[in-house]
Amino acid sequence: MITLPDSFRVLRPHPNVLAFYDGRVAGRRLYSPEPNWIDDGAYELGIASYAIVSGDQALVYDTHISLAHARAVREALAAEGATKLTIVLSHWHDDHIAGNEVFADCDILSNRLTAEILAEKREHIESMSPPIKPLVLPTKTFDGETTLSVGDLEVELKQFEIHSSDETLMLFDGLLFAGDALEDTCTYVSEPERLAAHLVDLARLKTSKFDRILPNHGAPEIIEAGGYNAGLIDATESYVRALMSLTSDDPRATLSLKAFIADDLAAGRAVYFGPYETVHRNNVKQVLALAS
C-alpha cells in the first residue's frame, strides 16, 4: 500500500492547466527497498500527470503512479469545481495507468493500440511489483487523431511513435503535452528496435504548432514556469541519433550521460539530473545488444 507523500504537489503552468507532480527526492523510496517500477523509475526521475480544467469539466492526462496519487488528483480537481472528468492515457506504461481504478466511473480514452497492448499485458501488469490490480482498461478508443471538448475549450489528441509505439500527445492553447515522447534529461529507450521510426515521428512532431512543452518526466521548476521550448525535441533527436550510431568499440559508449550530451546541456536544450545516468547506461546497453 502506498500512501500519498508530502512530496506530492500541484503546479499551475497555465491558467487552465494543473500539473500533479511527485518525486525527485534524493534517497527517498515510496514502495520498497527492493527493486520496483515506482521507486527505480517514476518517483526517482519525477513524474507529472496533468489536467485541463474548464468550469465543472476536466480532462485528465494520465492517472499517476498509485491509487493514492490518483485520489489526490481527483480531490484537487473537485476543489477546483471540476467533477465531470474524462481521462486520456498517453501510453500503456505502468507509471501512467496505475491510478485508472480511481477513475473507473469516468470515460477513459486511449488510442486503439494502447487499449490493445493493455489488454494483452493485463496479466503481467497485475502481477508486477507493485501490482496494478485490477487494471481498468480504456472504455473508448480513437485512431490517429481526434478532438475533444472540455467545457468551452478544445483539445487535440495525436498519435505518435516516440518512446513507445502507442504514444498519444495533446495540443491545447500553445501547449504540447508530451507524455514520455520527450523527457529531460534524456529519453528512456523502451523499444530500441524502433528508434529509426521514433526519429521519423520526432520530425513529424516539429510540424505541429505549439509554444511550450509539458513532459510527464521533467524538472518541476520548468514545468511550473510554463514548460520547455522546442529545443527539447532537438535534444531528443540528437541523443537518439548518437545512440543509434554507437558500436561496441566506440569510446562514446563508455561516456557518462553528462559527457554524452554535453553540447545539448551547454546550449540549454536539456537540464542535467543525475539519476538519468542510470537511464543512459541502460539505453546504451540496449542499443549495443541490438547491434551485436
QUIGIMO-V786530 format. One record per run of one state. SS is the DSSP state (@ for helix, = for strand, . for the rest). FROM is the first residue (numbers start at 1). TO is the last residue. If there is no record, write none. Layout:
ss,from,to
SS,FROM,TO
SS,FROM,TO
This chain:
ss,from,to
.,1,8
=,9,14
.,15,16
=,17,22
.,23,37
@,38,45
.,46,46
=,47,54
.,55,56
=,57,61
.,62,66
@,67,79
.,80,83
=,84,88
.,89,93
@,94,97
.,98,99
@,100,103
.,104,106
=,107,111
@,112,120
.,121,121
@,122,125
.,126,139
=,140,142
.,143,144
=,145,150
.,151,152
=,153,160
.,161,166
=,167,172
.,173,174
=,175,177
.,178,191
@,192,205
.,206,211
=,212,214
.,215,219
@,220,224
.,225,227
=,228,228
.,229,230
@,231,244
.,245,250
@,251,254
.,255,256
@,257,260
.,261,261
@,262,267
.,268,275
@,276,291
.,292,292
